[in-house]
Amino acid sequence: MSTKIKFSVITVVLNNDKHIERVIKSVDNQTYKNFEYIVVDGGSKDKTHDILKKYKKRISKIIIKKDKNMWQAMNRGISASKGEIICIINSDDYFTKNALKIVNKYFQNHNIDYFFGAVKKRKIFYHFNPEKIFYKFNCYPSHSISFFVKKKIHKDLGNYDESLKYCADYSFFFKLFKSKK
């Protein structure tokens, strides 16, 4: 009997051989192990492919295909995913070792469709004020990197708008905040 995949962790990358190894290791080193890891490479020309080959046993699926923008790459990963909860982690970001364990606990203990985690930049950002989305961008800690959402929400609302050059994540969050509590 197989266990249903809980998390689909997706990294999109384009020419980031300087940081891709760190994110792969941070995903692989999670204490919570019920996840798949998908890497979507938009056609890197640096040593990213060599690093992906090195870690191919730790990555569930590698998609290498030129994309028109980051949003299309993220949507490719979402379409390929089999997990109940989607998480995007960018190629120059990383998880703490208990990130998935902590997030899983929130999903288990609360009736939630999505979760914004804290993000450490120059300080720790952890606020969530969706009521402010009408008049300011920073109503939550960061863009997609600290965001976990049930895949069924993407099925209901759609994926990221590939026609937008910027802020397709904000557009998705706006639809989400308007439709969910």
N, C-alpha and C positions, 0 to 999 in steps of 0.2 A: 504494500500500500504506500503510495507516495504522498508526501506532505505538500499541501498547497504552498506555493511561494508567497511569502508575506510581503517582502519589499522588492521592488525593481529599482536599483540604483543605476542612474544613467549619467555618463560623462560625455560631453561633446568636446571635441578638441580639433584644433587646426594649428599646426606648427608650434607646438609647445613642449618640445623635448626637455626644456629646463625644469618643468614642474610635473609632468604627467606621471612620472614614477612615484612621486610622493603621494598623489591622490590614489593611485592604484594600491599602494601599500596601506594607506589609511582605510580603504574599503576592505581589503583582504584581512586586515588585523582586527576587524570588528569582533567583539565578544559575542554578539548576537549573530548567528550564522544562517538564519532562514532568509536568504536573499539571493537574487541573481544580479550580476554586474554586467552592464552593457556599455560598451564604448563605441561612440559614433565619431569617426574621423572624416572630416570634410575634404580629405585629399592632401594631407601634410606633405611638405617637401623637405622638411628637416629630418632629424633622426627619430621622430615620433613612432614611425612604423617599426623600427628596430626595437624600441622599448616595448611596444605592444606585443611583438613576437616573443620577447624575453618573458613576458608575464601572461602569455596566452592561456596557460593552464589555470590561472587565477581569475580569468575574465570569462564570463558565460557566453558572451556573444560580442564579436567585433564586426562593426559595419564600416566599411571604407567606401565612401561614395561622395563625390563632389556635391555640395549643396549650395543653394543660393544665399542662405544665411543661417545663423545660429538657430533660429526658430524652426526651420525645416529639419535641421539635425536633431533637435530635441523631439520633434514630432516623430521622426523615424525611430528614435529610441523608445518612445511611448508606444508606438504601433507594434514594435517587436517585443515589448515587455509582456510578461506573464504574471507579474506580481499583483497583489491586492492594493498595494500602496506604492506610488511613484515618488521618487526623489531624484532631483537633478543636482549633481555636484560638479561644478566646473573644473576644468583641467588644472587650474592653479589654486584650487581650494583643497581642503582636506577635512576629514572627520576626526574627532577625538575617538578613542578606542571604544567607548561605550555609547556612542551616538545612537545607533540603531536600537540598542537595548533600552535606552531612555525613551526614545520615541515610541517604540513598541508598547511600553508600559502605559503611555498616555492613550494610545489607541485602544488598548485593552480595558483600561479603567474608566474611560469617558466615552460617551456617545458622540464622537467627532468625525467629521468628513475630511478635515485638513488640520495641519499643525505647522506653526512657524516656530522654529527653534532659534536659540540665541546665536549670534554671529560675533566673532571676535575680529575686529579690525584694529583701529588704534585704541579702541576700548571695547567693552562688551555691549552689544546692542540687543535688546530683548523686548522692546515694547510692541504692542499690537493695538492699533487704534483704527479699525476699519471704517468707523464713522467719519474719519477725516479724509477718506479717499476722494471726496468731491473737490477738495481744495488744496491738497498737498500730496507729493509723491511718497514721502517717508512715513507712511502709516503703519509700517512693519519693519523689522530689522534690516532686511536686505531683499534682493531679488530672489530668484528661484533656488539659490543654494541652501537656504535654511527651511525650505518649504517641502512638506510631505503632504500628498493628497491621494485620496482613494482613486483608483483607476476609473471607477464608475462615474466619478465626477467629470473626468475628461470625456467619457462617453455621453454624459448628459449635456455638458456645456461646449464641447469641442476642445480642440487642442490650441496651441499657440498660433496666432494669426501671422502666417508667413508673408503676408503682403506688407507688414510693417517693418520699417528699417530698424526702429528702436522701440523699446517699451512694450513688446508683445506680452511680456510677463505682467506688466501693469494692466494691460487690457484684459488678460485672463483673470487676474485677481479682481478687477472691477466687476466682471460678470459673476464671479464667484461670490463676492460680498453682497451683490444685489440679489442673488438667488438663494443663499444659504445663511443660516444663523450661525 
